[in-house]
Amino acid sequence: MTETGLDESPREGTRARIERAALDLFTRRGFEGVTIDEVAEVAGISRRTYFRYFATKADAVWGDFAAHVARLAWLLRDTGDRQPVLAAICAAYVEVNDYSSADLPLLRQRMQLILTEPALLAHSQVRYADVDRVVAEYVAMRTGTEPGELLPRLVATSTRAAATTAFEAWLTYPEFSLDKALRTAFDELATGFRSLDVQAPSA
């Protein structure tokens, strides 16, 4: 397949077309069962053009994750000290993951692959490290500590685990909105899993 109308399409439009082609192919045939050449063919571009946008096959699954992390960092910096630390992190996670209804099907494909494809799990650790760094830096700034100390690192990994679990719940239970899943996960974390304190009915 030859390239189709790339001169007339904005750069972001080409990126989005590659991502859609990749996610559709990976969802149907599995990540390992698809080559970059096949993604390029379905997207209507050349292999060379593919590498202008993505360095690896896995990068097409994650999309512009660097922009996602940068927005999370900006939201945390913009919060300053107006909110408690955990509440500020929760609010930033919710806002950075606020997608329109039209974007949710693609997001479901993306997250299903990220959270279930064995070949992507190792790649995920590199991405998660970027998120953890941003959150740890914010916690360190708020608490007068260093990002590598125990508390900032613990908050970063715990909140990211809460967000990841919220995504897993959203994928499993479609009626559970992503916003509600994120807020519920962070609420449980902030209150020491208060739902565990609910007593079972008497026999």
Secondary structure, 3 states (H helix, E strand, C coil): CCCCCCCCCCHHHHHHHHHHHHHHHHHHHCHHHCCHHHHHHHHCCCHHHHHHHCCCHHHHHHCCHHHHHHHHHHHHHHHCCCCCHHHHHHHHHHHHCCCCHHHHHHHHHHHHHHHHCHHHHHHHHHHHHHHHHHHHHHHHHHHCCCCCCHHHHHHHHHHHHHHHHHHHHHHHCCCCCHHHHHHHHHHHHHCCCHHHHCCCCCC
